[in-house]
Amino acid sequence: MNKITKREVKAALHTSLPIMVTFIVLGIGYGILMQKHGFGPVWSLLSGIIIFSGTVQFVSVTMLSGGSVVMAAITALMVAARHIFFSISMIGRYSSEGKRKWYSFSSGSIQNAIFLLFWV
């Protein structure tokens, strides 16, 4: 197993810092929004663990505070469906990956969208 050097850690932090700052700012904004709509910190944490989509988290706050759980679920499904199109666009790139390619196609998350934007 290779030992990670200080230089590699420094390069990784330098590369990761912009997205980490963005996640911190969005997390603070989300916490403020949740508090404004009457949800406590536990609900913010649970939604982050269960929903796993920042866009859906922000969209669902007002719907859940209004009591429209079904509408929040339908909207979450529609918003998350955009990852199908991200995955379709990557089929050619990962066609030689064997069984691992199905994970690549189905693991649509915000990170996939970011990688897609900056890697292509």
C-alpha positions in Angstrom: 0.0 0.0 0.0 1.4 3.4 -1.0 1.9 6.0 1.7 0.2 9.3 1.0 2.6 12.2 1.1 2.1 15.8 2.4 2.4 17.0 -1.2 -0.5 14.8 -2.3 -2.7 15.9 0.6 -1.9 19.6 -0.1 -2.7 19.1 -3.8 -6.0 17.3 -2.9 -7.0 20.1 -0.5 -6.2 22.7 -3.1 -8.3 21.0 -5.7 -11.2 20.2 -3.2 -11.4 23.6 -1.4 -13.7 25.3 -3.8 -16.4 22.6 -3.7 -16.0 22.3 0.1 -16.6 26.0 0.6 -19.6 25.8 -1.6 -21.1 22.9 0.4 -20.5 24.8 3.6 -22.3 27.9 2.3 -25.2 25.9 0.9 -25.4 23.9 4.2 -25.7 27.0 6.2 -28.3 28.4 3.9 -30.3 25.2 4.1 -30.1 25.2 7.9 -31.5 28.7 8.0 -34.3 27.8 5.5 -35.2 24.7 7.6 -35.3 26.8 10.8 -37.4 29.5 9.1 -40.0 26.8 8.2 -40.1 25.4 11.7 -37.8 22.4 11.4 -35.1 21.7 13.9 -31.5 20.6 13.4 -32.4 16.9 13.7 -34.7 17.3 10.6 -32.0 19.0 8.7 -29.6 16.2 9.5 -32.1 13.5 8.6 -33.1 15.1 5.3 -29.4 15.2 4.4 -29.0 11.5 5.1 -32.2 10.4 3.5 -32.7 12.6 0.5 -29.0 12.8 -0.8 -29.9 15.5 -3.3 -29.3 19.1 -2.5 -31.8 20.3 -5.1 -34.5 18.1 -3.7 -33.8 19.1 -0.2 -34.2 22.8 -1.0 -37.4 22.2 -3.1 -39.0 19.9 -0.5 -38.7 22.3 2.5 -41.8 24.4 1.6 -43.8 21.4 0.5 -43.1 19.5 3.7 -43.8 22.5 5.9 -47.2 22.8 4.2 -47.9 19.1 4.8 -47.8 18.0 1.2 -45.7 14.8 1.5 -47.1 13.2 -1.6 -46.3 16.3 -3.7 -42.8 16.5 -2.2 -42.2 12.9 -3.2 -43.4 13.4 -6.8 -41.3 16.5 -7.2 -38.3 14.7 -5.8 -38.7 11.9 -8.3 -39.1 14.4 -11.2 -36.0 16.5 -10.1 -33.9 13.4 -9.5 -34.9 11.9 -12.9 -32.5 14.4 -14.6 -29.7 12.0 -13.7 -31.0 9.5 -16.1 -30.0 11.9 -18.9 -26.6 12.4 -17.3 -26.1 8.7 -17.2 -27.2 8.1 -20.8 -24.6 10.7 -22.0 -21.9 8.6 -20.3 -22.7 5.2 -21.8 -20.1 5.4 -24.5 -17.4 6.5 -22.1 -17.9 3.6 -19.7 -18.9 0.8 -22.1 -15.7 -1.2 -21.4 -16.2 -1.2 -17.5 -18.2 -4.5 -17.4 -20.4 -4.8 -14.3 -19.1 -1.6 -12.8 -20.7 0.5 -15.6 -24.2 -0.1 -14.2 -23.1 1.5 -10.9 -21.8 4.4 -12.8 -25.1 4.8 -14.7 -27.3 4.5 -11.6 -25.3 6.5 -9.1 -26.6 9.9 -10.1 -25.9 12.5 -7.5 -24.8 16.0 -7.4 -21.2 14.9 -7.6 -21.9 13.2 -10.9 -23.2 16.5 -12.3 -20.2 18.4 -11.1 -17.8 15.8 -12.5 -19.7 15.9 -15.8 -19.4 19.7 -16.0 -15.7 19.9 -15.2 -14.4 16.7 -16.7 -15.8 16.9 -20.2 
